[in-house]
Amino acid sequence: MCNPLIPVAARITNIITETADTKTFYVTGLDGKKPFNHLPGQCAMLGIPGVGEAMFSISSSPTNTEYYEFSIKAVGVLTNHLHTLLPGAALTLRGPYGTPFPVDDVLRGQNLLFIAGGIGIAPMRSVIRYVLDKRVDYGGVDIVYGARSQADLVYLNEMENQWGNAPETKVFLTIDKPDDEWNGHIGFVPAYLSEIGFDNNRTALICGPPVMIKYAVEALVALGFNKSQIYTTLEMRMKCGIGQCGRCNIGHKMICKDGPVFRCDELALLPEEY
């Protein structure tokens, strides 16, 4: 186990292009091993000396013992630079940071509903893969995922050919606007939840743009869910990872130390700024 405050030298071993602006990077230590263990929902710092360092959710499951996966959208200086790299490129890595989803206690034996929008599927994927790898420990699994267009759906092949074929697992996909090449559902994720009409005999996990999270939670509450049945992750608010810089606070909570995973009844007690 490495010290999460000290970067270790790491290497990109493979890169998968997911969409026009999102790539998945396979990362290991220089010895070809994972420097630390993580749980679903935790994050790590990736850095490029001379360019920058930032927090990213780990999109692979802890059951993957060979490498970490980070699905990263090109949105700024560091992420754009990452997208120019090739397998074999060096970078720094440190972690893990944050609280995980309670996969080994609270969620065990539960029916699960995963809800994601856009690149918010990245942290959800770590949990989904973990649950599917330990399938007998969990109840039914439903996955609702939406993006702007078919071309923006991350992990589309994996969802259709792996997740959708897993036991007691259903995948519901939607895009925001009509597309000549899309024969599936059209509409925003919160409205799709209401349309499907899930019963509240399940625990929901949500990640996506803040506005999607807000309206998805409202849709679930209208369906009879209690906010204590809904978990979300605020990993986009993670900064230093140890709660020292003060840039991640919401009221009296530090996202780096107290999160990024929260139950929605906990968030309901905080200022409406997330």
Number of C-alpha atoms within 10 A of each C-alpha: 9 15 12 18 15 11 16 19 16 24 21 21 19 16 19 12 15 19 16 11 15 20 21 23 25 19 28 24 21 17 10 13 14 19 22 16 14 21 23 27 31 25 27 22 22 24 23 17 10 7 11 12 17 16 21 21 29 26 26 28 25 19 16 14 11 13 21 26 24 23 26 23 20 15 11 9 10 17 22 14 14 21 18 7 13 13 13 14 14 20 21 18 28 22 24 25 27 25 21 19 25 15 18 12 9 10 18 16 16 18 17 23 22 23 27 27 26 20 20 23 25 28 27 29 23 25 24 25 20 19 23 19 15 12 18 11 14 18 18 15 25 22 21 21 27 29 25 18 17 22 16 18 23 26 16 17 12 11 20 14 10 13 21 18 13 14 13 15 18 18 15 19 22 23 24 15 14 15 14 6 9 14 10 13 15 19 17 20 26 22 13 20 18 15 10 10 13 15 10 16 13 20 20 26 24 28 27 26 15 14 10 19 21 14 15 24 24 16 20 22 15 12 15 13 20 15 19 13 18 21 22 25 27 20 24 17 19 26 20 20 26 18 18 12 12 13 14 24 18 16 11 9 14 21 28 27 18 15 25 26 24 20 18 19 14 11 16 10 9 13 10 9 7 13
